[in-house]
Amino acid sequence: MSLKLKMYGEAILRERALEVSEFTEALADLVKEMFDVMYASHGIGLAAEQVGRTERVFVIDIPPESDVDAKGNRLHPEVNMPLVFINPVIEAHSVEMERGAEGCLSFPGMSGEIERWSEVDVAFCDETGVSHALHAKGLLARAIQHELDHLNGVLFIDRMSPVKKALLEGRLKRLARDTKRNRL
Ligand SMILES: [Zn+2]
């Protein structure tokens, strides 16, 4: 595995990723490596910036037991995980929003309640260039919004309440300092 997980403090996490225009073998390799990094870190989603790349690409793999509503009913039995999102666009979303716990592989050990749209319609391509559309709810909708934020240089701490962010401030400073140190 040549790609490494980028932690908070790396400038690339604040960059806006660029549209993918060619569906090459190199793109397929990037996707494969992103899955390797994501699974090695036990994550359910990963965006290209998190491995130091600027393509508009993210991957998601939500286990069936997490793809459920509050009553335990499966939300997306028809969706085959894992999913590859290239050039994703949210085309519509619910008015209703939902608060829920989120973490991020670039912020080890940290989590916070984040408000997101409850449901989204997302259009995207897979790594072979085939177009797809998906109506997502629950954790999948949340993961799509979290990863799409990454492609725009937005991090989940930006969407935390000021109080929660203030509580994390010491740890965030330490993480950014360690990230810088590890890069030297
Ligand atoms: Zn993240």
Backbone and ligand atoms as CSV (ligand in chain L), in Angstrom:
chain,resi,resn,atom,element,x,y,z
A,1,MET,N,N,0.859,-1.202,0.000
A,1,MET,CA,C,0.000,0.000,0.000
A,1,MET,C,C,0.886,1.240,0.000
A,2,SER,N,N,0.754,2.078,-1.028
A,2,SER,CA,C,1.640,3.241,-1.099
A,2,SER,C,C,0.984,4.503,-0.542
A,3,LEU,N,N,-0.325,4.536,-0.497
A,3,LEU,CA,C,-0.997,5.749,-0.011
A,3,LEU,C,C,-1.160,5.683,1.509
A,4,LYS,N,N,-0.944,6.843,2.136
A,4,LYS,CA,C,-1.052,6.905,3.603
A,4,LYS,C,C,-2.190,7.829,4.003
A,5,LEU,N,N,-2.807,7.482,5.116
A,5,LEU,CA,C,-3.896,8.297,5.654
A,5,LEU,C,C,-3.355,9.649,6.120
A,6,LYS,N,N,-4.000,10.728,5.680
A,6,LYS,CA,C,-3.593,12.081,6.062
A,6,LYS,C,C,-4.416,12.534,7.263
A,7,MET,N,N,-3.708,13.049,8.261
A,7,MET,CA,C,-4.364,13.483,9.487
A,7,MET,C,C,-4.616,14.989,9.479
A,8,TYR,N,N,-5.514,15.397,10.360
A,8,TYR,CA,C,-5.811,16.824,10.542
A,8,TYR,C,C,-4.500,17.596,10.732
A,9,GLY,N,N,-4.388,18.709,10.020
A,9,GLY,CA,C,-3.149,19.483,10.052
A,9,GLY,C,C,-2.467,19.479,8.691
A,10,GLU,N,N,-2.804,18.477,7.862
A,10,GLU,CA,C,-2.285,18.424,6.483
A,10,GLU,C,C,-3.084,19.411,5.639
A,11,ALA,N,N,-2.377,20.253,4.896
A,11,ALA,CA,C,-3.042,21.298,4.110
A,11,ALA,C,C,-4.005,20.730,3.066
A,12,ILE,N,N,-3.697,19.534,2.557
A,12,ILE,CA,C,-4.530,18.980,1.475
A,12,ILE,C,C,-5.969,18.724,1.924
A,13,LEU,N,N,-6.179,18.522,3.229
A,13,LEU,CA,C,-7.544,18.282,3.718
A,13,LEU,C,C,-8.432,19.511,3.544
A,14,ARG,N,N,-7.821,20.660,3.271
A,14,ARG,CA,C,-8.586,21.887,3.067
A,14,ARG,C,C,-8.735,22.241,1.590
A,15,GLU,N,N,-8.243,21.381,0.717
A,15,GLU,CA,C,-8.328,21.683,-0.719
A,15,GLU,C,C,-9.638,21.212,-1.324
A,16,ARG,N,N,-10.043,21.911,-2.395
A,16,ARG,CA,C,-11.207,21.463,-3.146
A,16,ARG,C,C,-10.726,20.481,-4.207
A,17,ALA,N,N,-11.298,19.295,-4.235
A,17,ALA,CA,C,-10.880,18.283,-5.194
A,17,ALA,C,C,-11.402,18.623,-6.587
A,18,LEU,N,N,-10.757,18.047,-7.593
A,18,LEU,CA,C,-11.046,18.372,-8.999
A,18,LEU,C,C,-11.832,17.259,-9.682
A,19,GLU,N,N,-12.710,17.666,-10.593
A,19,GLU,CA,C,-13.508,16.711,-11.376
A,19,GLU,C,C,-12.605,15.679,-12.052
A,20,VAL,N,N,-13.068,14.448,-12.080
A,20,VAL,CA,C,-12.376,13.396,-12.831
A,20,VAL,C,C,-12.911,13.437,-14.258
A,21,SER,N,N,-12.019,13.496,-15.252
A,21,SER,CA,C,-12.488,13.548,-16.638
A,21,SER,C,C,-12.185,12.263,-17.401
A,22,GLU,N,N,-11.213,11.490,-16.922
A,22,GLU,CA,C,-10.885,10.243,-17.616
A,22,GLU,C,C,-10.928,9.068,-16.652
A,23,PHE,N,N,-11.567,8.013,-17.104
A,23,PHE,CA,C,-11.706,6.824,-16.257
A,23,PHE,C,C,-10.649,5.805,-16.656
A,24,THR,N,N,-9.471,5.998,-16.098
A,24,THR,CA,C,-8.290,5.227,-16.486
A,24,THR,C,C,-8.019,4.094,-15.509
A,25,GLU,N,N,-7.020,3.299,-15.856
A,25,GLU,CA,C,-6.582,2.242,-14.959
A,25,GLU,C,C,-5.991,2.842,-13.675
A,26,ALA,N,N,-5.345,4.001,-13.837
A,26,ALA,CA,C,-4.761,4.683,-12.665
A,26,ALA,C,C,-5.856,5.081,-11.679
A,27,LEU,N,N,-7.014,5.464,-12.203
A,27,LEU,CA,C,-8.144,5.822,-11.342
A,27,LEU,C,C,-8.647,4.581,-10.597
A,28,ALA,N,N,-8.751,3.481,-11.324
A,28,ALA,CA,C,-9.186,2.228,-10.695
A,28,ALA,C,C,-8.201,1.808,-9.603
A,29,ASP,N,N,-6.897,2.039,-9.849
A,29,ASP,CA,C,-5.881,1.711,-8.841
A,29,ASP,C,C,-6.032,2.594,-7.608
A,30,LEU,N,N,-6.313,3.880,-7.845
A,30,LEU,CA,C,-6.520,4.809,-6.719
A,30,LEU,C,C,-7.680,4.320,-5.848
A,31,VAL,N,N,-8.786,3.961,-6.512
A,31,VAL,CA,C,-9.968,3.483,-5.789
A,31,VAL,C,C,-9.618,2.247,-4.961
A,32,LYS,N,N,-8.887,1.331,-5.559
A,32,LYS,CA,C,-8.528,0.105,-4.867
A,32,LYS,C,C,-7.663,0.408,-3.643
A,33,GLU,N,N,-6.720,1.312,-3.819
A,33,GLU,CA,C,-5.845,1.678,-2.692
A,33,GLU,C,C,-6.615,2.413,-1.603
A,34,MET,N,N,-7.600,3.213,-2.021
A,34,MET,CA,C,-8.412,3.907,-1.013
A,34,MET,C,C,-9.186,2.903,-0.164
A,35,PHE,N,N,-9.708,1.856,-0.799
A,35,PHE,CA,C,-10.396,0.810,-0.022
A,35,PHE,C,C,-9.413,0.144,0.944
A,36,ASP,N,N,-8.189,-0.132,0.470
A,36,ASP,CA,C,-7.188,-0.764,1.347
A,36,ASP,C,C,-6.949,0.087,2.595
A,37,VAL,N,N,-6.766,1.404,2.375
A,37,VAL,CA,C,-6.496,2.314,3.500
A,37,VAL,C,C,-7.708,2.370,4.430
A,38,MET,N,N,-8.913,2.450,3.831
A,38,MET,CA,C,-10.133,2.556,4.632
A,38,MET,C,C,-10.333,1.306,5.497
A,39,TYR,N,N,-10.182,0.137,4.889
A,39,TYR,CA,C,-10.400,-1.106,5.645
A,39,TYR,C,C,-9.323,-1.288,6.714
A,40,ALA,N,N,-8.081,-0.910,6.390
A,40,ALA,CA,C,-6.994,-1.046,7.370
A,40,ALA,C,C,-7.264,-0.177,8.599
A,41,SER,N,N,-8.010,0.918,8.401
A,41,SER,CA,C,-8.306,1.830,9.510
A,41,SER,C,C,-9.700,1.596,10.086
A,42,HIS,N,N,-10.382,0.550,9.599
A,42,HIS,CA,C,-11.728,0.203,10.065
A,42,HIS,C,C,-12.716,1.347,9.896
A,43,GLY,N,N,-12.626,2.050,8.753
A,43,GLY,CA,C,-13.564,3.136,8.478
A,43,GLY,C,C,-14.700,2.658,7.595
A,44,ILE,N,N,-15.744,3.499,7.492
A,44,ILE,CA,C,-16.860,3.181,6.591
A,44,ILE,C,C,-16.887,4.128,5.391
A,45,GLY,N,N,-15.990,5.129,5.403
A,45,GLY,CA,C,-15.915,6.056,4.276
A,45,GLY,C,C,-14.554,6.717,4.223
A,46,LEU,N,N,-14.127,7.077,3.004
A,46,LEU,CA,C,-12.817,7.719,2.838
A,46,LEU,C,C,-12.843,8.559,1.566
A,47,ALA,N,N,-12.331,9.792,1.669
A,47,ALA,CA,C,-12.269,10.679,0.512
A,47,ALA,C,C,-10.820,10.810,0.038
A,48,ALA,N,N,-10.665,11.161,-1.251
A,48,ALA,CA,C,-9.331,11.184,-1.865
A,48,ALA,C,C,-8.343,12.073,-1.102
A,49,GLU,N,N,-8.796,13.240,-0.625
A,49,GLU,CA,C,-7.871,14.119,0.119
A,49,GLU,C,C,-7.257,13.409,1.320
A,50,GLN,N,N,-7.990,12.456,1.873
A,50,GLN,CA,C,-7.497,11.764,3.070
A,50,GLN,C,C,-6.337,10.821,2.773
A,51,VAL,N,N,-6.060,10.621,1.480
A,51,VAL,CA,C,-4.848,9.885,1.107
A,51,VAL,C,C,-3.947,10.781,0.255
A,52,GLY,N,N,-4.166,12.089,0.371
A,52,GLY,CA,C,-3.260,13.025,-0.278
A,52,GLY,C,C,-3.509,13.249,-1.758
A,53,ARG,N,N,-4.749,12.981,-2.219
A,53,ARG,CA,C,-5.064,13.132,-3.638
A,53,ARG,C,C,-6.188,14.148,-3.820
A,54,THR,N,N,-6.302,14.685,-5.023
A,54,THR,CA,C,-7.285,15.753,-5.231
A,54,THR,C,C,-8.321,15.424,-6.301
A,55,GLU,N,N,-8.529,14.148,-6.577
A,55,GLU,CA,C,-9.627,13.773,-7.469
A,55,GLU,C,C,-10.949,13.790,-6.690
A,56,ARG,N,N,-12.053,14.082,-7.397
A,56,ARG,CA,C,-13.363,14.026,-6.724
A,56,ARG,C,C,-13.816,12.561,-6.645
A,57,VAL,N,N,-13.291,11.888,-5.647
A,57,VAL,CA,C,-13.534,10.462,-5.444
A,57,VAL,C,C,-13.707,10.190,-3.950
A,58,PHE,N,N,-14.751,9.445,-3.601
A,58,PHE,CA,C,-14.777,8.866,-2.258
A,58,PHE,C,C,-15.361,7.467,-2.319
A,59,VAL,N,N,-15.079,6.711,-1.278
A,59,VAL,CA,C,-15.577,5.332,-1.206
A,59,VAL,C,C,-16.324,5.153,0.119
A,60,ILE,N,N,-17.308,4.273,0.086
A,60,ILE,CA,C,-18.117,4.002,1.280
A,60,ILE,C,C,-18.409,2.502,1.339
A,61,ASP,N,N,-18.324,1.953,2.539
A,61,ASP,CA,C,-18.766,0.569,2.755
A,61,ASP,C,C,-19.418,0.490,4.132
A,62,ILE,N,N,-20.734,0.440,4.125
A,62,ILE,CA,C,-21.485,0.370,5.382
A,62,ILE,C,C,-21.966,-1.065,5.577
A,63,PRO,N,N,-21.611,-1.678,6.707
A,63,PRO,CA,C,-22.043,-3.067,6.938
A,63,PRO,C,C,-23.566,-3.136,7.089
A,64,PRO,N,N,-24.170,-4.259,6.675
A,64,PRO,CA,C,-25.640,-4.385,6.712
A,64,PRO,C,C,-26.230,-4.061,8.073
A,65,GLU,N,N,-25.540,-4.434,9.144
A,65,GLU,CA,C,-26.109,-4.212,10.482
A,65,GLU,C,C,-26.149,-2.725,10.863
A,66,SER,N,N,-25.404,-1.886,10.124
A,66,SER,CA,C,-25.449,-0.442,10.384
A,66,SER,C,C,-26.375,0.286,9.418
A,67,ASP,N,N,-26.821,-0.430,8.393
A,67,ASP,CA,C,-27.704,0.169,7.383
A,67,ASP,C,C,-29.158,-0.040,7.788
A,68,VAL,N,N,-29.529,0.493,8.960
A,68,VAL,CA,C,-30.868,0.249,9.503
A,68,VAL,C,C,-31.449,1.529,10.092
A,69,ASP,N,N,-32.791,1.561,10.172
A,69,ASP,CA,C,-33.439,2.698,10.828
A,69,ASP,C,C,-33.504,2.433,12.338
A,70,ALA,N,N,-34.177,3.344,13.067
A,70,ALA,CA,C,-34.225,3.242,14.531
A,70,ALA,C,C,-34.876,1.934,15.003
A,71,LYS,N,N,-35.742,1.354,14.132
A,71,LYS,CA,C,-36.424,0.111,14.512
A,71,LYS,C,C,-35.638,-1.129,14.084
A,72,GLY,N,N,-34.505,-0.898,13.431
A,72,GLY,CA,C,-33.683,-2.031,13.011
A,72,GLY,C,C,-34.012,-2.546,11.624
A,73,ASN,N,N,-34.899,-1.832,10.903
A,73,ASN,CA,C,-35.232,-2.265,9.539
A,73,ASN,C,C,-34.153,-1.800,8.573
A,74,ARG,N,N,-33.790,-2.709,7.664
A,74,ARG,CA,C,-32.770,-2.430,6.658
A,74,ARG,C,C,-33.212,-1.280,5.754
A,75,LEU,N,N,-32.313,-0.300,5.521
A,75,LEU,CA,C,-32.657,0.884,4.727
A,75,LEU,C,C,-32.400,0.713,3.229
A,76,HIS,N,N,-31.298,0.076,2.873
A,76,HIS,CA,C,-30.944,-0.019,1.444
A,76,HIS,C,C,-30.590,-1.456,1.050
A,77,PRO,N,N,-31.565,-2.371,1.162
A,77,PRO,CA,C,-31.232,-3.773,0.839
A,77,PRO,C,C,-30.835,-3.953,-0.624
A,78,GLU,N,N,-31.259,-2.993,-1.484
A,78,GLU,CA,C,-30.993,-3.132,-2.917
A,78,GLU,C,C,-29.615,-2.589,-3.311
A,79,VAL,N,N,-28.953,-1.914,-2.392
A,79,VAL,CA,C,-27.657,-1.301,-2.735
A,79,VAL,C,C,-26.524,-2.281,-2.441
A,80,ASN,N,N,-25.673,-2.467,-3.445
A,80,ASN,CA,C,-24.539,-3.366,-3.271
A,80,ASN,C,C,-23.324,-2.593,-2.771
A,81,MET,N,N,-22.947,-2.848,-1.527
A,81,MET,CA,C,-21.724,-2.240,-0.984
A,81,MET,C,C,-20.547,-3.110,-1.435
A,82,PRO,N,N,-19.325,-2.562,-1.519
A,82,PRO,CA,C,-19.010,-1.162,-1.292
A,82,PRO,C,C,-19.378,-0.281,-2.485
A,83,LEU,N,N,-19.406,1.037,-2.232
A,83,LEU,CA,C,-19.764,2.006,-3.263
A,83,LEU,C,C,-18.583,2.922,-3.578
A,84,VAL,N,N,-18.444,3.223,-4.864
A,84,VAL,CA,C,-17.415,4.164,-5.330
A,84,VAL,C,C,-18.136,5.366,-5.911
A,85,PHE,N,N,-17.822,6.548,-5.416
A,85,PHE,CA,C,-18.468,7.780,-5.883
A,85,PHE,C,C,-17.430,8.645,-6.571
A,86,ILE,N,N,-17.610,8.862,-7.871
A,86,ILE,CA,C,-16.725,9.742,-8.629
A,86,ILE,C,C,-17.555,10.897,-9.180
A,87,ASN,N,N,-17.051,12.117,-9.010
A,87,ASN,CA,C,-17.774,13.342,-9.381
A,87,ASN,C,C,-19.190,13.365,-8.789
A,88,PRO,N,N,-19.349,13.076,-7.504
A,88,PRO,CA,C,-20.690,13.020,-6.914
A,88,PRO,C,C,-21.337,14.405,-6.800
A,89,VAL,N,N,-22.666,14.423,-7.003
A,89,VAL,CA,C,-23.439,15.661,-6.867
A,89,VAL,C,C,-24.720,15.331,-6.102
A,90,ILE,N,N,-25.020,16.105,-5.068
A,90,ILE,CA,C,-26.303,15.943,-4.378
A,90,ILE,C,C,-27.337,16.740,-5.167
A,91,GLU,N,N,-28.289,16.034,-5.743
A,91,GLU,CA,C,-29.248,16.684,-6.642
A,91,GLU,C,C,-30.509,17.129,-5.919
A,92,ALA,N,N,-30.788,16.508,-4.794
A,92,ALA,CA,C,-31.949,16.902,-3.987
A,92,ALA,C,C,-31.710,16.404,-2.569
A,93,HIS,N,N,-32.377,17.062,-1.610
A,93,HIS,CA,C,-32.258,16.601,-0.225
A,93,HIS,C,C,-33.539,16.893,0.525
A,94,SER,N,N,-33.741,16.189,1.621
A,94,SER,CA,C,-34.926,16.403,2.452
A,94,SER,C,C,-34.825,17.770,3.128
A,95,VAL,N,N,-35.986,18.301,3.529
A,95,VAL,CA,C,-35.986,19.525,4.333
A,95,VAL,C,C,-35.543,19.155,5.746
A,96,GLU,N,N,-35.991,17.985,6.148
A,96,GLU,CA,C,-35.714,17.502,7.491
A,96,GLU,C,C,-34.217,17.230,7.699
A,97,MET,N,N,-33.750,17.583,8.885
A,97,MET,CA,C,-32.362,17.290,9.222
A,97,MET,C,C,-32.315,16.368,10.422
A,98,GLU,N,N,-31.133,15.771,10.639
A,98,GLU,CA,C,-30.999,14.791,11.701
A,98,GLU,C,C,-29.649,14.985,12.377
A,99,ARG,N,N,-29.634,14.929,13.708
A,99,ARG,CA,C,-28.353,14.974,14.413
A,99,ARG,C,C,-27.875,13.556,14.638
A,100,GLY,N,N,-26.568,13.359,14.518
A,100,GLY,CA,C,-26.038,12.027,14.762
A,100,GLY,C,C,-24.545,12.082,14.999
A,101,ALA,N,N,-24.032,11.038,15.641
A,101,ALA,CA,C,-22.605,10.991,15.968
A,101,ALA,C,C,-21.790,10.703,14.717
A,102,GLU,N,N,-20.696,11.419,14.571
A,102,GLU,CA,C,-19.777,11.200,13.452
A,102,GLU,C,C,-18.353,11.180,13.942
A,103,GLY,N,N,-17.561,10.373,13.272
A,103,GLY,CA,C,-16.124,10.415,13.469
A,103,GLY,C,C,-15.480,10.583,12.104
A,104,CYS,N,N,-14.164,10.634,12.071
A,104,CYS,CA,C,-13.453,10.819,10.811
A,104,CYS,C,C,-12.072,10.192,10.950
A,105,LEU,N,N,-11.652,9.434,9.938
A,105,LEU,CA,C,-10.359,8.745,10.028
A,105,LEU,C,C,-9.194,9.723,10.161
A,106,SER,N,N,-9.388,10.976,9.755
A,106,SER,CA,C,-8.313,11.976,9.866
A,106,SER,C,C,-8.279,12.634,11.243
A,107,PHE,N,N,-9.219,12.213,12.121
A,107,PHE,CA,C,-9.295,12.740,13.488
A,107,PHE,C,C,-9.425,11.564,14.455
A,108,PRO,N,N,-8.366,10.776,14.640
A,108,PRO,CA,C,-8.503,9.545,15.415
A,108,PRO,C,C,-9.030,9.796,16.825
A,109,GLY,N,N,-10.004,8.989,17.208
A,109,GLY,CA,C,-10.522,9.053,18.576
A,109,GLY,C,C,-11.481,10.190,18.854
A,110,MET,N,N,-11.740,11.038,17.865
A,110,MET,CA,C,-12.643,12.170,18.113
A,110,MET,C,C,-13.991,11.924,17.447
A,111,SER,N,N,-15.046,12.417,18.087
A,111,SER,CA,C,-16.362,12.330,17.466
A,111,SER,C,C,-17.218,13.477,17.968
A,112,GLY,N,N,-18.301,13.713,17.261
A,112,GLY,CA,C,-19.201,14.778,17.665
A,112,GLY,C,C,-20.531,14.630,16.960
A,113,GLU,N,N,-21.537,15.277,17.533
A,113,GLU,CA,C,-22.870,15.269,16.932
A,113,GLU,C,C,-22.892,16.287,15.795
A,114,ILE,N,N,-23.340,15.839,14.631
A,114,ILE,CA,C,-23.383,16.724,13.471
A,114,ILE,C,C,-24.784,16.664,12.868
A,115,GLU,N,N,-25.280,17.824,12.458
A,115,GLU,CA,C,-26.586,17.874,11.820
A,115,GLU,C,C,-26.423,17.722,10.307
A,116,ARG,N,N,-27.184,16.808,9.736
A,116,ARG,CA,C,-27.122,16.557,8.284
A,116,ARG,C,C,-28.539,16.414,7.755
A,117,TRP,N,N,-28.701,16.558,6.430
A,117,TRP,CA,C,-29.985,16.244,5.815
A,117,TRP,C,C,-30.295,14.764,6.065
A,118,SER,N,N,-31.559,14.452,6.346
A,118,SER,CA,C,-31.941,13.059,6.629
A,118,SER,C,C,-31.849,12.179,5.388
A,119,GLU,N,N,-32.203,12.763,4.228
A,119,GLU,CA,C,-32.190,11.975,2.984
A,119,GLU,C,C,-31.581,12.810,1.871
A,120,VAL,N,N,-30.846,12.143,0.990
A,120,VAL,CA,C,-30.261,12.837,-0.166
A,120,VAL,C,C,-30.408,11.980,-1.425
A,121,ASP,N,N,-30.537,12.682,-2.558
A,121,ASP,CA,C,-30.430,12.044,-3.875
A,121,ASP,C,C,-29.072,12.416,-4.422
A,122,VAL,N,N,-28.269,11.419,-4.706
A,122,VAL,CA,C,-26.921,11.703,-5.193
A,122,VAL,C,C,-26.709,11.050,-6.561
A,123,ALA,N,N,-26.085,11.799,-7.461
A,123,ALA,CA,C,-25.706,11.281,-8.775
A,123,ALA,C,C,-24.186,11.182,-8.804
A,124,PHE,N,N,-23.678,10.143,-9.423
A,124,PHE,CA,C,-22.224,9.924,-9.415
A,124,PHE,C,C,-21.850,8.910,-10.493
A,125,CYS,N,N,-20.569,8.760,-10.735
A,125,CYS,CA,C,-20.075,7.714,-11.623
A,125,CYS,C,C,-19.304,6.701,-10.796
A,126,ASP,N,N,-19.202,5.484,-11.304
A,126,ASP,CA,C,-18.291,4.523,-10.672
A,126,ASP,C,C,-16.939,4.622,-11.386
A,127,GLU,N,N,-15.988,3.779,-10.997
A,127,GLU,CA,C,-14.622,3.918,-11.511
A,127,GLU,C,C,-14.501,3.523,-12.981
A,128,THR,N,N,-15.583,2.921,-13.534
A,128,THR,CA,C,-15.530,2.588,-14.965
A,128,THR,C,C,-16.215,3.670,-15.800
A,129,GLY,N,N,-16.752,4.696,-15.138
A,129,GLY,CA,C,-17.378,5.794,-15.866
A,129,GLY,C,C,-18.876,5.637,-16.040
A,130,VAL,N,N,-19.452,4.583,-15.486
A,130,VAL,CA,C,-20.900,4.363,-15.574
A,130,VAL,C,C,-21.613,5.258,-14.553
A,131,SER,N,N,-22.693,5.933,-15.017
A,131,SER,CA,C,-23.450,6.840,-14.147
A,131,SER,C,C,-24.426,6.079,-13.260
A,132,HIS,N,N,-24.594,6.582,-12.042
A,132,HIS,CA,C,-25.545,5.992,-11.101
A,132,HIS,C,C,-26.291,7.110,-10.376
A,133,ALA,N,N,-27.453,6.745,-9.839
A,133,ALA,CA,C,-28.191,7.664,-8.975
A,133,ALA,C,C,-28.670,6.850,-7.782
A,134,LEU,N,N,-28.696,7.496,-6.639
A,134,LEU,CA,C,-29.007,6.776,-5.408
A,134,LEU,C,C,-29.815,7.681,-4.485
A,135,HIS,N,N,-30.859,7.107,-3.873
A,135,HIS,CA,C,-31.591,7.812,-2.827
A,135,HIS,C,C,-31.136,7.219,-1.499
A,136,ALA,N,N,-30.532,8.039,-0.671
A,136,ALA,CA,C,-29.924,7.519,0.563
A,136,ALA,C,C,-30.546,8.137,1.802
A,137,LYS,N,N,-30.643,7.289,2.842
A,137,LYS,CA,C,-31.140,7.729,4.146
A,137,LYS,C,C,-30.176,7.227,5.218
A,138,GLY,N,N,-30.480,7.585,6.462
A,138,GLY,CA,C,-29.746,7.031,7.598
A,138,GLY,C,C,-28.246,7.261,7.504
A,139,LEU,N,N,-27.485,6.235,7.902
A,139,LEU,CA,C,-26.035,6.366,7.957
A,139,LEU,C,C,-25.430,6.583,6.566
A,140,LEU,N,N,-26.036,5.967,5.553
A,140,LEU,CA,C,-25.504,6.152,4.195
A,140,LEU,C,C,-25.626,7.616,3.764
A,141,ALA,N,N,-26.786,8.239,4.032
A,141,ALA,CA,C,-26.966,9.656,3.693
A,141,ALA,C,C,-25.947,10.510,4.447
A,142,ARG,N,N,-25.734,10.182,5.703
A,142,ARG,CA,C,-24.769,10.924,6.533
A,142,ARG,C,C,-23.354,10.761,5.982
A,143,ALA,N,N,-22.995,9.531,5.652
A,143,ALA,CA,C,-21.629,9.273,5.147
A,143,ALA,C,C,-21.390,10.003,3.825
A,144,ILE,N,N,-22.392,9.998,2.944
A,144,ILE,CA,C,-22.256,10.683,1.652
A,144,ILE,C,C,-22.008,12.178,1.883
A,145,GLN,N,N,-22.751,12.788,2.803
A,145,GLN,CA,C,-22.579,14.227,3.062
A,145,GLN,C,C,-21.220,14.513,3.697
A,146,HIS,N,N,-20.783,13.632,4.595
A,146,HIS,CA,C,-19.473,13.799,5.241
A,146,HIS,C,C,-18.353,13.722,4.196
A,147,GLU,N,N,-18.424,12.716,3.324
A,147,GLU,CA,C,-17.352,12.531,2.333
A,147,GLU,C,C,-17.384,13.619,1.259
A,148,LEU,N,N,-18.575,14.020,0.873
A,148,LEU,CA,C,-18.679,15.092,-0.128
A,148,LEU,C,C,-18.108,16.400,0.432
A,149,ASP,N,N,-18.320,16.638,1.709
A,149,ASP,CA,C,-17.694,17.790,2.364
A,149,ASP,C,C,-16.172,17.748,2.180
A,150,HIS,N,N,-15.577,16.570,2.393
A,150,HIS,CA,C,-14.119,16.432,2.227
A,150,HIS,C,C,-13.687,16.921,0.839
A,151,LEU,N,N,-14.466,16.575,-0.190
A,151,LEU,CA,C,-14.086,16.950,-1.560
A,151,LEU,C,C,-14.134,18.461,-1.756
A,152,ASN,N,N,-14.804,19.163,-0.832
A,152,ASN,CA,C,-14.857,20.622,-0.895
A,152,ASN,C,C,-13.968,21.265,0.173
A,153,GLY,N,N,-13.125,20.465,0.800
A,153,GLY,CA,C,-12.211,20.995,1.813
A,153,GLY,C,C,-12.879,21.317,3.132
A,154,VAL,N,N,-14.088,20.772,3.331
A,154,VAL,CA,C,-14.840,21.025,4.569
A,154,VAL,C,C,-14.697,19.802,5.485
A,155,LEU,N,N,-14.415,20.057,6.760
A,155,LEU,CA,C,-14.209,18.964,7.720
A,155,LEU,C,C,-15.326,18.941,8.756
A,156,PHE,N,N,-15.538,17.781,9.373
A,156,PHE,CA,C,-16.700,17.662,10.272
A,156,PHE,C,C,-16.607,18.594,11.478
A,157,ILE,N,N,-15.391,18.981,11.850
A,157,ILE,CA,C,-15.267,19.935,12.973
A,157,ILE,C,C,-15.875,21.291,12.608
A,158,ASP,N,N,-15.924,21.596,11.300
A,158,ASP,CA,C,-16.518,22.874,10.855
A,158,ASP,C,C,-18.018,22.905,11.123
A,159,ARG,N,N,-18.619,21.726,11.248
A,159,ARG,CA,C,-20.068,21.639,11.429
A,159,ARG,C,C,-20.466,21.304,12.864
A,160,MET,N,N,-19.482,21.226,13.757
A,160,MET,CA,C,-19.785,20.964,15.164
A,160,MET,C,C,-20.286,22.238,15.833
A,161,SER,N,N,-20.986,22.065,16.956
A,161,SER,CA,C,-21.403,23.245,17.718
A,161,SER,C,C,-20.137,23.919,18.259
A,162,PRO,N,N,-20.173,25.241,18.435
A,162,PRO,CA,C,-19.000,25.952,18.972
A,162,PRO,C,C,-18.560,25.389,20.325
A,163,VAL,N,N,-19.548,24.953,21.123
A,163,VAL,CA,C,-19.221,24.407,22.449
A,163,VAL,C,C,-18.416,23.121,22.309
A,164,LYS,N,N,-18.906,22.216,21.433
A,164,LYS,CA,C,-18.216,20.936,21.232
A,164,LYS,C,C,-16.815,21.173,20.664
A,165,LYS,N,N,-16.732,22.098,19.724
A,165,LYS,CA,C,-15.436,22.363,19.108
A,165,LYS,C,C,-14.456,22.938,20.136
A,166,ALA,N,N,-14.982,23.789,21.024
A,166,ALA,CA,C,-14.124,24.359,22.060
A,166,ALA,C,C,-13.608,23.256,22.988
A,167,LEU,N,N,-14.467,22.254,23.255
A,167,LEU,CA,C,-14.061,21.136,24.109
A,167,LEU,C,C,-12.944,20.313,23.465
A,168,LEU,N,N,-12.950,20.273,22.131
A,168,LEU,CA,C,-11.949,19.467,21.410
A,168,LEU,C,C,-10.681,20.253,21.092
A,169,GLU,N,N,-10.695,21.551,21.389
A,169,GLU,CA,C,-9.631,22.412,20.882
A,169,GLU,C,C,-8.222,21.954,21.252
A,170,GLY,N,N,-8.048,21.558,22.502
A,170,GLY,CA,C,-6.730,21.103,22.938
A,170,GLY,C,C,-6.254,19.905,22.134
A,171,ARG,N,N,-7.169,18.940,21.929
A,171,ARG,CA,C,-6.805,17.725,21.187
A,171,ARG,C,C,-6.539,18.040,19.725
A,172,LEU,N,N,-7.323,18.978,19.169
A,172,LEU,CA,C,-7.120,19.361,17.761
A,172,LEU,C,C,-5.751,20.004,17.578
A,173,LYS,N,N,-5.384,20.877,18.509
A,173,LYS,CA,C,-4.070,21.537,18.424
A,173,LYS,C,C,-2.955,20.502,18.489
A,174,ARG,N,N,-3.108,19.555,19.405
A,174,ARG,CA,C,-2.086,18.521,19.575
A,174,ARG,C,C,-1.963,17.666,18.306
A,175,LEU,N,N,-3.137,17.300,17.744
A,175,LEU,CA,C,-3.130,16.474,16.532
A,175,LEU,C,C,-2.449,17.213,15.377
A,176,ALA,N,N,-2.792,18.505,15.206
A,176,ALA,CA,C,-2.187,19.281,14.117
A,176,ALA,C,C,-0.676,19.401,14.325
A,177,ARG,N,N,-0.263,19.556,15.572
A,177,ARG,CA,C,1.174,19.671,15.873
A,177,ARG,C,C,1.892,18.347,15.571
A,178,ASP,N,N,1.266,17.230,15.984
A,178,ASP,CA,C,1.874,15.914,15.710
A,178,ASP,C,C,1.950,15.646,14.212
A,179,THR,N,N,0.900,16.063,13.495
A,179,THR,CA,C,0.873,15.857,12.037
A,179,THR,C,C,2.055,16.583,11.402
A,180,LYS,N,N,2.268,17.823,11.836
A,180,LYS,CA,C,3.384,18.614,11.292
A,180,LYS,C,C,4.707,17.950,11.621
A,181,ARG,N,N,4.832,17.492,12.846
A,181,ARG,CA,C,6.082,16.878,13.301
A,181,ARG,C,C,6.372,15.606,12.510
A,182,ASN,N,N,5.323,14.800,12.277
A,182,ASN,CA,C,5.525,13.542,11.560
A,182,ASN,C,C,5.917,13.759,10.103
A,183,ARG,N,N,5.589,14.942,9.588
A,183,ARG,CA,C,5.864,15.225,8.189
A,183,ARG,C,C,7.328,15.622,7.999
A,184,LEU,N,N,7.965,16.114,9.082
A,184,LEU,CA,C,9.348,16.615,8.966
A,184,LEU,C,C,10.328,15.469,8.752
L,1,ZN,ZN,ZN,-13.841,12.280,7.279
